């Protein structure tokens, strides 16, 4: 025969289940916080490294505001030599050549000021002149 649970037993079981649920939610929240903290630390480290690289090759950077540096770097990355170096590094890193299209023509990729992708045929500047 089945034994029926009393109201007190049900309440106790519900309370235990609710406590386990609270603990599980707390564990989840803690894990998410730790993951966000880890990501933030990694991103900050990357920013420090990149800032150090900029200062290494452009020590005058300390004399410019953030807006001025943004303008300088945006202009620098439009330079064809820079675009070619980015393409070379990406190719070496991936073991493939993403700058070659299916038709076999070579392109250098990049982004403009609005973070829109732009592709420039190699050997031509941004005006389309050789």
Long-range contacts (C-beta under 8 A, 24 or more apart in sequence): 74-113, 77-110, 78-110, 78-126, 80-108, 80-120, 80-125, 83-108, 83-109, 83-110, 83-120, 84-108, 84-122, 86-110, 87-122
